[in-house]
Amino acid sequence: MLREAWGSQACEKQAEFNDYLERNKICISMELVTAVLGDHGQRPKEDYVVVTAVTELGVGKPKFYSTPEIIAFCQKWRLPTNHVWLFSTRKSVASFFAAYDALCEEGTATPVCKALDEVADICIPGSKDHIKVQGEILEGLVARVVSPESSKHMQEVLRDYPSPPIEGTEIDLGPTLRQICAANRSDEKQQIKALLEEAGTCFCPDHVDWLGGEAEDAHSRIADRSVVTKFLQAHPADYSTRKLQV
């Protein structure tokens, strides 16, 4: 992902990115789309990943990034995003629901994207084009309720964080996820090891947490108990966490 985005700077940016996430206690949620893990009615044309949410896990209640904040974060670090359409007026929202009612049963990616492009106040193309990487099958849409000011915020983000260049298109990105899994199909542990090695040491410096061993398993069990103890003693950030602790 970062090799494709940053090219020769990928390792340096990966280390910088990891440090940034750890220092700021940021959690990133991503959707991995690959036929290796199953698919939704159509095998994707390419294996790809897109960012779906970003959360700051600081002191107290977690902060979930707004859509403009997610776009700014992803543009800054050149992370892959999905298509985004913003409807911030009564007219555009009404048009969205009318389009949804007309297309929800049989709509495929091309007519749905075209319809939303026409009625949205702001359209932000995904860095991964759904039609090119997935195909025409459209699993669904994710709707978020936003404030009227979201439109102004999004315009500022698009001005300050233009679409980043893709610098790794000419370099060899190595074997794809499908190729790695196919080459190690008979041994699940070897398959995991091959995937971790291809991901690189910046992403996974130590394989112990993934592969383990007898000594490591005992250590992991102790670590697991330590994590549970810390969780139970932590100050709950919300009602659901408090109920889970009880």
Buried (B, 14 or more C-beta within 10 A) or exposed (E): BBBBBBBEBBBEBBEEBEEEBEEEEBEBEBEEBBBBEEBEEBEBEBBBBBBEEBBBEEEEEEEBBBBBBBBBBBBEBBBBBBBBBBBBEEEBEEBBEEBBEEBEEEBBBEBBBEBBEEBBBBBBBBBBBBBEBBBEBBBEBEEEEBEEEBBEBBBEBBEEBEEBEEBBEEEEEEBBBBEBBEEBEEEEEEBBBBBBEBEBEBBBEEBEEEEBEEEBEEBBEEEEEEEEEEEEEEEBBEEEBEEEEE
